[in-house]
Amino acid sequence: MFDTFMGLPVHALVVHAAVVLVPLMAVLTVLVVVRPSWRARGAWSVVIGNVIVAGSVFVAKESGEKLEARIGESATLQRHTEFGDVMFLFALGLLLASVAFAALHGRSTTW
């Protein structure tokens, strides 16, 4: 499932979305937290975006592991794989933080 799509490695197709969307959603999440005018409309929208980001990072990570198994391991590739693991943990942390903020913001209007 995570190996190839139409003959191309899935990792090459998905990794670009993950690399672009993670920093973008991190900035948007911070902006929604610090800008009062964005909170009401943006809190749950950011959560949805972070779900998409975490999913894209997961697919990039899993497809990268399939690609690594096909081409063989090296020290450089092992380090690259570790970056993918860290990126996935960051995306999950960002998702959890945005869910916590949205839930707290929904219960209290004193932010």
Secondary structure, DSSP 8 states (H G I E B T S, - for coil): --SEETTEEHHHHHHHHHHHHHHHHHHHHHHHHH-HHHHHHHHHHHHHHHHHHHHHHHHHHHHHHHHHHHH---HHHHHHHHHHHHHHHHHHHHHHHHHHHHHHHHH-S--
